[in-house]
């Protein structure tokens, strides 16, 4: 049938199973927006107050639903505004499709000064995605969307982008949507010889350890991870991005600080779906030592130098873990007591992180096992990323190595759209909240079930702490806050105040029961530096490492 380019775009999205789009309309997108208007029975169109929020919402939606998160923005400033969310999605292996408008095709690359023109928009998008393309015709739109979805389903999951000039959206042609294959699966399968070699190393190991990153969650590989860990009787150490890959209810599960104890005793380490790099220093997480390494990753750059050399499995995490679980021999289950001692050792150390840990415990006591915590770059958030117990996959959403301040609240809105029947909690500092506080309008407009906890100290708290430690003084770290109760009222959002962690559970439970958005102000003061108790890497110079709970590794 005859369709406009906008209709062809929407028809192909519907055919691909897309039910939600996040974006802000604009003149170059008019024909696409009109097609969405006439397809409201098939696709919901969520309009936030900033393009950055559109891409963040798509990311939060994708990471917690398993579906593709779609954002749509105008060219130039729209693409640039959305780029922060795309960068975070890229860092976090998120299945996001960005539909970007373009200037008229005949002007691309010629610097005519068209509305919203920027130099090499295609290059900008190519640098933030794993794949991108530009539509030249109405028929090309449907083919381009199909190609984008195929790319998302293959290899390492990361955002993709398509660009469509306005005259292509307005043009008409006789086209029909391209039906996707019934079971599209582009997962990379492991080589049997690599599995055999890795299984031999694991079977011969005295103390194998598994370290998991975000690739395990991106591949939905939690069942396979659990099966392998139980068969090997091996502790599973989760990076911040890998939290929930194995439930913290499981007796073999450890966070990064617990990993310090078991890695000191390990002789073979299986690194799954992780870059295994310290994002702050650019160094490998652990110095080369007695450990033999096995790397399982869909991205073969994940075992390049400076990482120690080792055996490699170039494969999807789910398929690689399943193959390893079939190949290794079962060991008697006797490691749980060791892991329990390590957990107690971690608890003793984290007790020093006050008051952050009190807030973390209050959050965990309030949020159901399947509820979603969206953390932020705030003092409580830094600690929660490692020490908040995570019981189900994709229920603790972090920023990855991108570390984009202000991403948390807008990302939580996408989580709430995709998970309307689950509890969603956003924690943020007053500094980070300032990036997107206008999105209270979005939360109210769509009555999204999200509780927004703002830890308020009137400063970029981490900047202040680090400057004072390094220089004995701080500068340019103050923030001027609104009256949060008045701000909430201005957007018709409920407001609550929480003066300490002991009252947070009751405040949150009341917010959950009432439904819709609640802004919760939590005034706080200066907090101690938690960094020595966050990373897998040994404590920094000057911080004494406690005795290993499993005894002297050299003994």
C-alpha positions as CSV (number, residue, x, y, z in Angstrom):
1,X,0.0,0.0,0.0
2,X,1.1,3.6,-0.5
3,X,2.7,5.1,2.5
4,X,4.6,8.2,3.5
5,X,8.1,7.7,4.8
6,X,6.8,8.5,8.3
7,X,4.1,5.8,7.9
8,X,6.7,3.3,6.7
9,X,8.9,4.1,9.7
10,X,6.1,3.5,12.2
11,X,4.8,0.4,10.4
12,X,8.2,-1.2,10.5
13,X,8.6,-0.3,14.2
14,X,5.2,-2.0,14.9
15,X,6.3,-5.0,12.8
16,X,9.5,-5.2,15.0
17,X,7.4,-5.3,18.2
18,X,8.1,-1.8,19.3
19,X,5.4,-0.5,21.6
20,X,7.0,2.6,23.1
21,X,9.0,5.6,21.7
22,X,10.6,8.4,23.6
23,X,11.2,11.7,21.9
24,X,10.5,15.3,21.3
25,X,8.8,16.4,18.0
26,X,10.3,19.0,15.7
27,X,9.9,20.3,12.1
28,X,12.2,17.7,10.5
29,X,10.2,14.9,12.2
30,X,6.7,16.2,11.4
31,X,5.8,13.3,9.1
32,X,7.0,10.7,11.5
33,X,5.2,12.4,14.4
34,X,2.0,12.5,12.4
35,X,2.3,8.8,11.7
36,X,2.7,8.1,15.4
37,X,-0.4,10.2,16.0
38,X,-2.4,7.8,13.8
39,X,-0.8,4.7,15.3
40,X,-1.6,5.5,19.0
41,X,-3.4,2.2,19.3
42,X,-0.1,0.4,18.6
43,X,2.7,2.7,19.8
44,X,2.8,5.0,22.8
45,X,4.8,8.2,22.3
46,X,6.3,9.6,25.5
47,X,7.5,13.3,25.3
48,X,9.9,14.4,28.0
49,X,11.2,18.0,28.4
50,X,14.8,17.4,27.0
51,X,16.3,15.1,24.3
52,X,18.8,13.9,26.8
53,X,16.0,12.4,28.8
54,X,14.6,10.8,25.7
55,X,17.8,8.8,25.2
56,X,18.2,8.0,28.9
57,X,14.6,6.8,29.1
58,X,15.2,4.5,26.1
59,X,18.3,3.1,28.0
60,X,16.5,2.5,31.2
61,X,13.6,0.9,29.4
62,X,15.9,-1.4,27.3
63,X,18.0,-2.5,30.3
64,X,15.1,-3.6,32.4
65,X,12.6,-5.0,29.9
66,X,14.8,-6.9,27.4
67,X,13.1,-4.9,24.6
68,X,14.7,-2.4,22.3
69,X,14.4,1.2,23.7
70,X,13.6,3.7,20.9
71,X,14.3,7.4,21.1
72,X,13.6,9.9,18.3
73,X,15.1,13.4,18.1
74,X,15.6,16.2,15.6
75,X,18.9,16.7,14.0
76,X,21.7,18.9,15.3
77,X,21.0,20.1,18.8
78,X,18.5,17.2,19.3
79,X,21.2,14.7,18.4
80,X,23.8,16.4,20.6
81,X,21.4,16.6,23.5
82,X,20.7,12.9,23.2
83,X,24.3,12.0,22.9
84,X,24.9,11.7,26.6
85,X,22.3,9.0,26.9
86,X,23.7,7.2,23.9
87,X,27.1,7.3,25.4
88,X,25.8,5.8,28.6
89,X,23.9,3.1,26.6
90,X,27.1,2.4,24.7
91,X,29.0,1.9,27.9
92,X,26.3,-0.3,29.4
93,X,25.6,-2.7,26.5
94,X,22.1,-1.3,26.1
95,X,19.8,-2.1,23.2
96,X,18.8,1.4,22.1
97,X,17.7,2.5,18.7
98,X,18.1,6.3,18.0
99,X,16.0,7.7,15.2
100,X,17.6,11.0,14.2
101,X,16.2,13.6,11.9
102,X,18.5,15.1,9.3
103,X,18.6,18.3,7.2
104,X,17.5,18.0,3.6
105,X,19.6,15.4,1.8
106,X,21.0,17.7,-0.9
107,X,22.5,20.0,1.8
108,X,24.2,17.3,3.9
109,X,27.9,18.0,4.1
110,X,27.8,21.3,2.2
111,X,27.5,23.7,5.2
112,X,24.6,25.6,3.7
113,X,23.5,26.7,7.2
114,X,20.2,24.7,7.2
115,X,18.2,24.7,10.4
116,X,19.8,22.4,13.0
117,X,22.7,21.6,10.7
118,X,25.9,20.5,12.4
119,X,29.2,19.3,10.8
120,X,29.1,15.6,10.2
121,X,26.1,14.5,12.2
122,X,26.6,11.0,10.7
123,X,30.1,10.9,12.2
124,X,28.8,12.0,15.6
125,X,26.3,9.1,15.6
126,X,28.8,6.6,14.3
127,X,31.1,7.4,17.2
128,X,28.4,6.7,19.8
129,X,26.8,3.5,18.3
130,X,27.9,0.1,17.0
131,X,26.2,0.7,13.7
132,X,24.4,3.6,11.9
133,X,22.9,4.3,8.5
134,X,21.0,6.9,6.6
135,X,17.7,6.4,4.6
136,X,17.6,7.5,1.0
137,X,14.0,6.5,0.2
138,X,10.7,5.4,1.6
139,X,11.6,1.8,0.9
140,X,15.0,2.4,2.4
141,X,13.4,3.4,5.7
142,X,11.9,0.0,6.4
143,X,15.1,-1.8,5.2
144,X,17.2,0.4,7.5
145,X,15.0,-0.2,10.6
146,X,15.2,-4.0,9.8
147,X,19.0,-3.8,9.5
148,X,19.2,-1.8,12.8
149,X,17.2,-4.4,14.6
150,X,19.4,-7.2,13.2
151,X,22.5,-5.4,14.4
152,X,21.0,-5.0,17.9
153,X,20.3,-8.8,18.0
154,X,23.8,-9.7,17.0
155,X,27.2,-9.6,18.7
156,X,27.7,-7.2,21.5
157,X,24.5,-5.3,22.3
158,X,25.0,-1.6,22.0
159,X,23.0,1.3,20.6
160,X,22.4,1.8,16.9
161,X,21.1,4.8,14.9
162,X,19.3,5.7,11.7
163,X,19.1,9.2,10.1
164,X,16.1,10.2,7.9
165,X,16.0,13.5,6.0
166,X,12.6,15.3,6.2
167,X,11.8,15.0,2.5
168,X,12.2,11.2,2.7
169,X,9.7,11.1,5.7
170,X,7.3,13.1,3.5
171,X,7.7,11.2,0.3
172,X,5.2,8.5,-0.7
173,X,5.7,5.0,-2.2
174,X,4.1,1.6,-2.4
175,X,5.8,-0.4,0.3
176,X,5.0,-3.0,3.0
177,X,6.9,-3.7,6.3
178,X,9.6,-6.3,6.2
179,X,8.7,-9.2,8.5
180,X,11.5,-10.0,10.9
181,X,12.6,-13.7,11.0
182,X,10.6,-15.7,13.6
183,X,13.6,-16.5,15.8
184,X,16.3,-13.9,15.0
185,X,19.4,-14.9,17.0
186,X,22.7,-13.3,16.1
187,X,24.5,-14.7,19.2
188,X,28.1,-15.7,18.7
189,X,28.6,-19.4,19.4
190,X,31.7,-20.7,21.1
191,X,34.3,-22.8,19.4
192,X,34.3,-26.3,20.9
193,X,38.1,-26.4,21.1
194,X,38.1,-23.2,23.2
195,X,35.5,-24.7,25.5
196,X,37.5,-27.9,25.9
197,X,40.7,-26.0,26.7
198,X,39.0,-23.8,29.3
199,X,37.1,-26.7,30.9
200,X,40.5,-28.5,31.3
201,X,41.9,-25.5,33.2
202,X,38.9,-25.2,35.4
203,X,38.8,-28.9,36.2
204,X,42.4,-28.8,37.2
205,X,42.1,-25.7,39.4
206,X,42.4,-25.9,43.1
207,X,40.4,-22.7,43.7
208,X,38.6,-21.4,40.6
209,X,36.9,-18.0,40.8
210,X,34.4,-16.5,38.3
211,X,34.3,-12.7,37.8
212,X,31.3,-11.3,35.9
213,X,30.6,-7.9,34.3
214,X,27.7,-6.3,32.5
215,X,28.0,-8.7,29.5
216,X,26.4,-11.5,31.6
217,X,23.3,-9.3,32.2
218,X,23.2,-8.1,28.6
219,X,23.2,-11.7,27.4
220,X,20.5,-12.7,29.9
221,X,22.9,-15.4,31.1
222,X,22.0,-15.6,34.8
223,X,20.7,-19.2,34.7
224,X,23.8,-20.4,32.9
225,X,26.1,-18.5,35.3
226,X,24.4,-20.1,38.3
227,X,24.6,-23.6,36.7
228,X,28.4,-23.3,36.1
229,X,29.1,-21.8,39.5
230,X,27.3,-24.6,41.3
231,X,28.9,-27.3,39.2
232,X,32.4,-25.8,39.9
233,X,31.6,-24.8,43.5
234,X,33.2,-21.5,42.5
235,X,32.6,-18.1,44.1
236,X,31.1,-15.5,41.7
237,X,32.5,-12.0,42.1
238,X,30.4,-9.3,40.5
239,X,31.6,-6.0,39.1
240,X,29.4,-3.0,39.6
241,X,27.9,-3.6,36.2
242,X,27.5,-7.4,36.9
243,X,25.5,-7.1,40.1
244,X,22.5,-9.4,40.0
245,X,24.1,-11.8,37.5
246,X,24.0,-14.2,40.4
247,X,21.6,-13.4,43.2
248,X,23.1,-12.1,46.4
249,X,20.8,-14.6,48.1
250,X,23.1,-17.3,46.6
251,X,25.8,-18.7,48.9
252,X,28.5,-18.4,46.2
253,X,27.8,-14.7,45.4
254,X,30.3,-11.9,46.3
255,X,30.7,-8.3,45.5
256,X,34.0,-6.6,44.4
257,X,35.3,-6.2,48.0
258,X,34.7,-9.8,48.7
259,X,36.6,-10.5,45.5
260,X,39.8,-9.2,47.1
261,X,39.8,-12.2,49.5
262,X,39.0,-15.0,47.1
263,X,41.2,-13.7,44.2
264,X,44.2,-13.8,46.6
265,X,43.7,-17.6,46.9
266,X,42.5,-18.2,43.3
267,X,44.7,-20.2,40.8
268,X,42.3,-20.0,37.9
269,X,39.9,-17.1,37.1
270,X,37.2,-17.1,34.5
271,X,36.4,-13.5,33.4
272,X,33.0,-13.3,31.8
273,X,31.5,-10.3,30.0
274,X,33.8,-7.8,31.6
275,X,36.6,-5.4,30.5
276,X,38.4,-6.3,33.7
277,X,39.8,-2.8,33.9
278,X,39.8,-0.1,36.6
279,X,37.8,2.7,35.0
280,X,39.5,5.3,37.2
281,X,43.1,4.4,36.6
282,X,43.0,2.6,33.2
283,X,44.9,-0.3,34.8
284,X,43.9,-4.0,34.9
285,X,41.9,-4.7,38.0
286,X,44.4,-7.1,39.5
287,X,48.2,-7.1,38.9
288,X,49.6,-10.1,37.1
289,X,50.3,-12.9,39.6
290,X,49.9,-16.6,40.1
291,X,46.4,-16.7,38.5
292,X,45.7,-18.4,35.1
293,X,43.1,-16.4,33.3
294,X,40.2,-17.5,31.0
295,X,38.4,-14.7,29.2
296,X,34.8,-15.3,27.9
297,X,33.5,-12.3,25.9
298,X,31.7,-11.5,22.7
299,X,34.1,-8.6,22.2
300,X,37.7,-9.9,21.6
301,X,39.2,-6.6,22.6
302,X,38.3,-7.5,26.2
303,X,41.4,-9.7,26.6
304,X,44.0,-7.5,24.9
305,X,46.9,-5.9,26.8
306,X,47.4,-4.7,29.5
307,X,45.3,-7.6,30.8
308,X,47.3,-10.8,31.6
309,X,47.3,-13.3,28.8
310,X,45.2,-16.4,29.1
311,X,42.8,-18.8,27.4
312,X,40.0,-17.1,25.4
313,X,36.5,-18.0,24.4
314,X,35.1,-15.6,21.8
315,X,31.3,-16.0,22.3
316,X,28.1,-14.8,23.7
317,X,28.1,-15.1,27.5
318,X,25.0,-17.1,27.6
319,X,26.1,-19.7,25.1
320,X,29.7,-19.8,26.4
321,X,28.6,-20.3,30.0
322,X,26.1,-23.0,29.0
323,X,28.8,-24.9,27.0
324,X,31.3,-24.6,30.0
325,X,28.6,-25.9,32.4
326,X,28.2,-28.9,30.2
327,X,31.9,-29.5,29.8
328,X,33.3,-29.2,33.4
329,X,33.1,-31.9,36.0
330,X,31.0,-31.5,39.1
331,X,32.8,-30.8,42.3
332,X,31.5,-31.5,45.8
333,X,29.8,-28.4,47.3
334,X,32.0,-27.2,50.2
335,X,32.9,-23.6,49.4
336,X,29.8,-22.0,50.9
337,X,31.4,-21.8,54.4
338,X,34.4,-20.0,53.0
339,X,32.2,-17.5,51.2
340,X,30.1,-16.9,54.4
341,X,33.4,-15.9,56.2
342,X,34.3,-13.6,53.4
343,X,30.8,-11.9,53.5
344,X,31.2,-11.4,57.3
345,X,34.6,-9.9,56.6
346,X,33.1,-7.5,54.1
347,X,30.4,-6.5,56.5
348,X,32.9,-5.7,59.2
349,X,34.8,-3.3,56.8
350,X,31.7,-1.6,55.3
351,X,30.4,-0.8,58.8
352,X,32.9,2.0,58.7
353,X,31.2,3.6,55.8
354,X,28.7,5.7,57.8
355,X,26.2,7.0,57.2
356,X,26.1,5.7,53.6
357,X,25.6,2.1,54.6
358,X,22.7,3.0,56.8
359,X,21.0,4.5,53.8
360,X,21.8,1.5,51.7
361,X,20.4,-0.9,54.2
362,X,17.3,1.3,54.5
363,X,16.8,1.1,50.7
364,X,17.2,-2.6,50.6
365,X,14.8,-3.1,53.5
366,X,12.2,-1.0,51.5
367,X,12.5,-2.3,48.0
368,X,11.0,-5.6,46.9
369,X,13.4,-8.2,45.5
370,X,12.1,-7.4,41.9
371,X,12.0,-3.6,42.5
372,X,14.5,-1.5,40.6
373,X,17.0,0.8,42.2
374,X,18.5,3.3,39.7
375,X,21.7,4.6,41.4
376,X,23.6,7.8,40.7
377,X,26.9,9.5,41.1
378,X,26.2,10.5,44.7
379,X,27.8,9.4,48.0
380,X,25.1,6.9,48.8
381,X,25.0,5.8,45.2
382,X,28.8,5.0,45.0
383,X,28.4,2.7,48.0
384,X,25.1,1.2,46.8
385,X,26.7,0.2,43.5
386,X,28.8,-2.3,45.3
387,X,27.2,-3.0,48.7
388,X,23.4,-2.8,48.0
389,X,22.3,-6.5,47.8
390,X,20.9,-7.4,44.4
391,X,18.6,-10.3,44.1
392,X,17.4,-10.4,40.5
393,X,19.0,-9.4,37.2
394,X,18.6,-5.8,36.1
395,X,17.3,-4.5,39.4
396,X,20.3,-2.3,40.2
397,X,20.9,0.1,37.3
398,X,24.2,2.0,37.2
399,X,26.0,4.4,34.9
400,X,28.8,2.1,33.7
401,X,32.2,3.6,32.9
402,X,30.6,6.6,31.3
403,X,29.8,8.1,34.7
404,X,27.3,10.7,33.4
405,X,26.2,12.8,36.4
406,X,22.5,13.4,36.2
407,X,21.6,10.3,34.2
408,X,19.8,8.6,37.1
409,X,16.5,10.3,37.5
410,X,15.7,10.5,33.7
411,X,16.8,6.9,33.3
412,X,14.4,5.8,36.1
413,X,11.5,7.3,34.1
414,X,12.2,4.9,31.2
415,X,12.4,2.0,33.8
416,X,9.0,3.0,35.1
417,X,7.5,3.1,31.6
418,X,8.7,-0.3,30.9
419,X,7.9,-1.8,34.3
420,X,4.6,-0.2,35.4
421,X,3.8,-2.9,38.0
422,X,7.2,-2.8,39.7
423,X,8.6,-0.5,42.3
424,X,11.2,1.9,40.9
425,X,13.4,4.1,43.1
426,X,15.8,6.8,41.9
427,X,18.5,7.9,44.2
428,X,20.4,11.1,43.3
429,X,22.3,13.9,44.9
430,X,21.1,17.5,44.7
431,X,23.9,18.2,42.2
432,X,22.9,15.4,39.8
433,X,19.2,16.1,40.2
434,X,19.7,19.6,38.8
435,X,20.4,18.1,35.3
436,X,16.9,16.9,34.9
437,X,14.7,18.2,37.7
438,X,12.3,19.6,35.0
439,X,11.4,16.0,34.2
440,X,9.2,16.0,37.2
441,X,6.8,17.3,34.6
442,X,7.2,14.0,32.6
443,X,6.8,11.9,35.8
444,X,3.6,13.8,36.6
445,X,2.2,13.9,33.0
446,X,2.4,10.1,32.6
447,X,1.9,9.3,36.3
448,X,5.0,7.1,36.5
449,X,5.5,5.0,39.5
450,X,8.8,6.3,40.7
451,X,10.1,7.4,44.1
452,X,12.9,10.0,43.7
453,X,15.2,10.3,46.7
454,X,17.3,13.4,46.6
455,X,20.2,13.5,49.0
456,X,20.6,17.2,49.6
457,X,23.8,18.8,51.0
458,X,24.0,21.9,48.9
459,X,27.1,20.8,47.0
460,X,28.6,18.6,44.5
461,X,29.6,16.5,47.5
462,X,32.1,14.2,45.9
463,X,33.9,17.2,44.2
464,X,34.1,19.0,47.5
465,X,35.4,15.9,49.4
466,X,38.1,15.2,46.9
467,X,39.2,18.8,46.6
468,X,39.5,19.2,50.3
469,X,41.5,16.0,50.6
470,X,43.9,17.0,47.8
471,X,44.2,20.8,48.3
472,X,42.9,21.5,51.8
473,X,40.1,23.6,50.3
474,X,37.4,23.4,47.7
475,X,36.1,25.7,45.0
476,X,33.1,26.0,42.7
477,X,31.3,23.1,44.4
478,X,28.2,24.8,45.9
479,X,24.8,24.3,44.3
480,X,21.8,26.6,44.8
481,X,18.8,24.4,45.4
482,X,15.1,25.2,45.0
483,X,12.7,24.6,47.9
484,X,12.0,21.0,47.0
485,X,8.5,21.0,48.5
486,X,7.6,24.0,46.4
487,X,9.2,22.4,43.3
488,X,7.2,19.2,43.8
489,X,4.0,21.2,44.2
490,X,4.7,23.2,41.1
491,X,4.6,20.0,39.1
492,X,1.7,18.4,41.1
493,X,4.1,15.7,42.5
494,X,3.8,14.5,46.0
495,X,6.6,15.6,48.4
496,X,8.0,13.9,51.5
497,X,11.0,14.7,53.7
498,X,13.2,12.1,55.2
499,X,15.5,13.3,58.0
500,X,17.5,10.0,58.4
501,X,17.8,6.5,57.1
502,X,15.6,5.1,59.9
503,X,12.6,6.9,58.5
504,X,13.2,6.1,54.9
505,X,11.4,2.7,54.8
506,X,8.1,4.1,56.0
507,X,8.4,7.1,53.6
508,X,9.1,4.8,50.6
509,X,6.4,2.3,51.5
510,X,3.9,5.1,51.6
511,X,5.1,6.3,48.2
512,X,4.8,2.8,46.8
513,X,1.3,2.4,48.1
514,X,0.0,5.7,46.7
515,X,1.4,5.1,43.2
516,X,2.6,7.8,40.8
517,X,5.7,9.9,41.4
518,X,7.0,11.1,44.9
519,X,9.9,13.5,45.4
520,X,11.6,12.7,48.7
521,X,14.1,15.2,50.1
522,X,16.8,13.7,52.3
523,X,19.1,16.3,53.9
524,X,22.6,15.0,54.6
525,X,25.9,16.3,55.7
526,X,29.5,15.6,54.7
527,X,30.2,11.9,54.2
528,X,33.5,10.0,54.5
529,X,35.5,8.8,51.5
530,X,34.3,5.3,50.6
531,X,36.7,4.5,47.7
532,X,38.9,2.1,49.6
533,X,35.9,-0.2,50.0
534,X,34.4,-0.1,46.5
535,X,36.8,-1.5,43.9
536,X,38.1,-5.0,43.4
537,X,41.6,-3.5,43.2
538,X,43.6,-3.6,46.5
539,X,43.1,-0.6,48.8
540,X,45.1,2.4,47.7
541,X,48.4,3.4,49.2
542,X,48.2,4.4,52.8
543,X,45.1,2.2,53.5
544,X,46.0,-1.0,55.4
545,X,44.4,-4.1,53.9
546,X,42.8,-6.3,56.6
547,X,43.9,-9.8,57.2
548,X,42.4,-12.2,54.6
549,X,39.5,-14.2,56.2
550,X,40.6,-17.3,54.3
551,X,44.1,-17.2,55.7
552,X,47.5,-16.3,54.3
553,X,47.4,-16.9,50.5
554,X,51.1,-17.7,50.6
555,X,50.8,-20.4,53.2
